[in-house]
Amino acid sequence: MNSWARCATRPVRTALCAASAAALTSCGGSFCVGVDGCGGTNPLPNVTLTGTAATGRALASAAVSVSCTQGTGTALSDGGGNYSITLSAALPCVLTVTSGATTLHTVAFSGGTFNTTPETELMLVYLAAQLGTTENALLTGFPTNATFQQALANATNVLAAQTAVVANLQQHYSVTLSVPAFLTTPFIAGQAGIDSDLDALTTAGVIDANGMPDPAAVSLLSAAGTARPLGQ
């Protein structure tokens, strides 16, 4: 006689076997015993995110918060605007860096280097417009909106938005960036490269006195993203 048949010989055992079978199913195949729950777990992987927060100057001692599809964390940038945080998370993640009147955002679709600058802010403006929304709505809805999460998890989407920022800034502000891959290229504030590009963007009027994208630049990238909706 098999185990299920033995269970079926008595009503009480039948109920217990049914409960055990249901518990096993609910645990996705992990072993469960009685009311003790699942013997197996699926912990989130550790993800390390690093980067530099700058506007043409380092955002030193800035508050860095990370919100992922699953998992959150916080850190402080160092004197050079550099940050590093390791957390248990499911990607993608949105990073927010705040220093005084400056609040900038970026997105990470994998572990590694993801900088936070006015350039990455404009990149998110473009992505939000592609999704038919605003950057604020994208950031607010990200923790629970599966469509937003899937879009930001797609490296092709994000890197295409980066390319669009570079092209639009060159076309409308006559600024040719020396580092087009501004999202993931490590840099040091105060040195040539991304930081000198930020200085050039400030001179051109793309970045305001608070280190934020100028409203005209935001409108430019919003219109550009709206003209190229994702999935079309």
Secondary structure, 3 states (H helix, E strand, C coil): CCHHHHHHCCHHHHHHHHHHHHHHHHCCCCCECHHHCECCCCCCCEEEEEEEEECCCECCCCEEEEEEEECEEEEECCCCCEEEEEEECEEEEEEEEEECCEEEEEEECCCEECCECHHHHHHHHHHHHHCCCCHHHHHHHCCCCHHHHHHHHCHHHHHHHHHHHHHHHHHHHCCCCCCCCCCCCCCCCCCCCHHHHHHHHHHHCCECCCCCECHHHHHHHHHHHHCCCCCC
